[in-house]
Amino acid sequence: MNDNRRTKSQLIAELARLRDRVANLEISESRNMQTEEELYHSRQMLQLVLDTIPQRVFWKDRNSSYLGCNKSFAKDAGLNEPGEIIGKDDFELGWKGIAKLYRDDDATVMTAGTAKLNFEEPQISANGDQLWLRTSKVPLRDRDDNVIGILGTYEDITERKRVDNALRYERNLLRTLIDNLPDAIYVKDRACRKTIANRADTRNMGLQSEAEAVGKDDYALYPKEVADKFFIDDQSVIQNGQPVLNREEYFIDSVGQKHWLSTSKVPLRDAQGQIVGLIGIGRDITERRRAEEALRNERNLLRAVVENMPDLFYFKDAEGRYVLNNRAHLRSIGVEHQEDVLGKTSVSFNPPELASQYAEDERQIILTGQALLDREELALHKDIGEQRWHLTTKIPLKDSQGNIMGIVGISHDITEQKRAAAEREKLIGELQNALADVKTLSGLVPICANCKKIRDDKGYWTQIEAYIQERTPAHFSHGICPDCAKILYPEYKPKEKH
């Protein structure tokens, strides 16, 4: 009834208010629809992002039951769609064997209300393979800041882990190798400071550990005169990119002993090819240098002996060409300098018949490996223009593998001995001929006490003159002694000597 009593103006005003409310409701509904549309598009965009990124994303409630995930996570869990994971927990998925580990992490994050970021953990894939993950978990909160669950992400780092393990193994292998090599191995940066030093290099520097060398340059480790040489080489490698190969250099150790190294240095480059330092390798050749010096001294001594010995000494290669001759031999073949005979054979310095004999002897030595010992042979001495006798020995010279590489010959001049021997033989012959003419009387010779006749071997008595003449080269001339002359010729008186 009251409505009937309302005035028209009141009804019109009421209608206007109702229209305003309807209009406001329509506007509000429109806004809600727009908000829902925007929310829908935002959710679609978020899902698209979640399903596109390579990281796996999941979220759980306070009981560690899954509320959702992206497609990558669903695939790892062996599910077809993300929606299939809602309401499940880790004990219902392929990695149930390590589900407790995951739930403990969840509880730690939710209880503490703090994130756990970038930690590594294992995962069992749907086909049973073990994977490695880098995981982060953060607490989810409501409007009142209460923790209502967790949000987690992870990436599969199995391949990276495998590569890292392989790289770590290779680095360990390389480190073990360089630390146990006898050669000193080191790395320097562009400022020539050591960044790596193996055990041999550490010993060379007189240090106990690599840490004592890292960050130091050679001026802090060696005397200045030694460091200066090292620095020049280092700068050449770093500035010019030119390696230094097999450079022989020395250093002084902690007790003042000189050591020799055969050093090689090469530039160290980064991925862009820029020189960032150098790698050095130093081989200790101290013993080799000492051996070489000793060998050099021995060679000098041997050369001095050979050069000054009176015997003729020479060395020929397997083709019979002269390689080394002493002064005596050079003089004998008519030359003064070693260069005049190098590469030449005996043919160049001897008559054909002698050169041919020498060549044949040496060929047999090369073929059989048997030495020729104390051969008497003729040789032409051009320095005095005559042939002389030599007592020659030639032996094969072998290399370290036992291969014959030539011959060594030594000839002793025996001409004077030969002449003396000839004279001796001549004298002996003459004496023998003389003795052949001598008939020796010996033993008891029966002689008559009165007539002085001698009884021969046949029993005949003969005059003593005849007996002696038959048995010796002696001959008799007859005369008379003074006593017999007085008896036989008393009238004869020799003149007295005044």
Number of C-alpha atoms within 10 A of each C-alpha: 5 6 8 8 8 11 11 10 9 12 13 12 12 12 12 12 12 12 12 12 12 12 12 12 12 12 12 12 12 12 12 12 12 12 12 12 12 12 12 12 12 12 12 12 12 13 14 13 12 19 19 13 12 15 17 23 23 22 21 23 19 16 13 20 19 22 20 21 25 26 25 22 24 21 15 19 20 15 17 12 14 19 15 14 24 14 13 15 17 20 15 12 18 19 21 15 13 15 17 13 13 18 17 12 13 25 17 16 21 24 12 11 18 12 18 17 14 14 11 16 15 18 22 19 17 15 10 10 9 13 15 20 20 17 21 17 24 19 26 21 14 9 6 6 9 12 18 14 24 26 21 20 20 22 18 19 18 16 11 11 15 12 12 13 12 12 12 12 12 12 12 12 12 12 13 12 12 18 18 13 14 15 21 23 23 22 21 24 20 17 15 20 19 23 18 18 24 22 21 21 23 21 16 18 20 16 15 11 15 16 14 15 21 16 15 16 19 19 16 12 17 19 13 12 10 16 16 14 14 19 16 10 16 28 17 16 22 25 12 11 18 15 18 16 13 14 13 15 16 18 20 16 15 14 7 8 8 11 16 19 20 17 21 18 24 20 25 20 15 9 6 6 8 12 18 14 25 24 21 21 19 23 19 21 18 15 11 11 15 12 12 12 12 12 12 12 12 12 12 12 12 12 13 12 12 18 17 13 13 15 19 23 23 21 21 24 19 18 16 20 18 22 18 18 23 22 20 18 21 22 17 18 19 16 16 14 13 14 13 12 20 14 14 16 19 20 16 11 18 17 12 12 9 16 17 13 13 18 16 11 14 26 17 13 21 23 11 11 17 13 19 16 13 14 12 15 16 16 20 19 19 16 12 12 10 9 12 16 20 22 17 21 17 22 19 24 21 13 9 6 6 8 12 18 14 23 25 19 20 18 22 16 19 17 15 11 11 14 12 12 12 12 12 12 12 12 12 12 12 12 12 12 11 10 11 9 12 13 14 10 10 6 5 6 10 14 16 13 8 6 9 13 18 21 17 14 9 6 9 9 16 15 14 16 15 13 15 17 13 11 13 13 11 11 10 9 5 5 7 9 7 12 9 10 15 14 10 11 11 9 9 10 10 9 6 5 4 3
